[in-house]
Every structure is written in C-alpha cells, then in structure tokens.
Amino acid sequence: MDPKKMLSKEITSKVRGHISEETVSEKVDQFFRHGNTFLLLELINLRKEVKSLREELQQQREQKKQQSLRTLIVP
C-alpha cells in the first residue's frame, strides 16, 4: 500500500469527527512534498494555537476570580 494512503488512513482513524478526511489527506500530501519545512510550519502554528488557548484560559480564570470576589463583597 502507498505510504501516503497508509498515513492518511491512520491519522483519519485517530482524529475521526474532529478533522475531515480531506483535510488530513491535504496535510499528508504537504508533508510528503515539503518534509521538514512543513513540520516546522505546523509546529509554529501549533505554538500559536497553544498560546492563544492559554491566554483564553487565563482570561476565564480571571473572570471567575472577579465574579467570586463580587459575590463576596456584594451578597
């Protein structure tokens, strides 16, 4: 079996319902065409996503703290 198809099937089975099969196939094709450059760009994108999620989580925590402080001050 073609390595691209094998990798596509394996990834698709792991991310079923979260990412479309078409998207997985595109990413696998990009990986086989561009190799390390593709991995570097994906890593950069993932780091940006993690940073964004951390900031969002921090904002949620701060909002909860403010709300609980308000309830303590104003019953």
C-alpha positions in Angstrom: 0.0 0.0 0.0 1.1 3.6 -0.7 2.8 5.2 2.3 0.7 8.3 1.8 -2.6 6.3 1.9 -1.4 4.4 5.0 -0.5 7.5 6.9 -3.8 9.2 5.8 -5.9 6.2 7.0 -4.0 6.0 10.3 -4.4 9.7 11.1 -8.0 9.8 9.9 -8.9 6.9 12.2 -7.4 8.8 15.2 -9.0 12.2 14.5 -12.3 11.0 13.2 -15.0 13.6 13.9 -12.6 16.4 14.6 -10.8 16.9 11.2 -12.2 15.9 7.8 -10.6 13.2 5.8 -10.0 15.7 3.0 -8.0 18.0 5.3 -6.0 15.0 6.6 -5.2 14.0 3.0 -4.1 17.5 2.2 -1.8 17.7 5.2 -0.3 14.3 4.4 0.4 15.4 0.8 2.0 18.6 2.0 4.2 16.6 4.5 5.4 14.3 1.7 6.1 17.2 -0.6 7.8 19.6 1.8 9.0 17.4 4.7 10.9 19.3 7.4 9.6 22.7 6.2 6.0 21.5 6.5 6.7 20.2 10.0 8.4 23.5 11.1 5.4 25.5 9.8 2.9 23.1 11.6 4.9 23.4 14.8 4.8 27.2 14.6 1.0 27.1 14.0 0.5 24.8 16.9 2.6 27.0 19.2 0.4 30.0 18.2 -2.7 27.9 18.9 -1.4 26.8 22.3 -0.5 30.4 23.2 -4.0 31.6 22.2 -5.7 28.8 24.2 -3.5 29.7 27.3 -4.5 33.3 27.1 -8.2 32.4 26.7 -7.9 30.1 29.8 -6.2 32.8 31.8 -8.9 35.3 30.9 -11.6 32.8 32.0 -9.8 32.3 35.3 -9.5 36.0 35.9 -13.2 36.5 35.2 -14.1 33.7 37.6 -12.0 35.3 40.3 -13.6 38.7 39.7 -17.1 37.2 39.9 -16.4 35.3 43.1 -14.9 38.5 44.6 -18.0 40.4 43.7 -20.2 37.8 45.3 -18.2 38.0 48.5 -18.4 41.8 48.5 -22.0 42.2 47.4 -24.2 39.4 48.8 
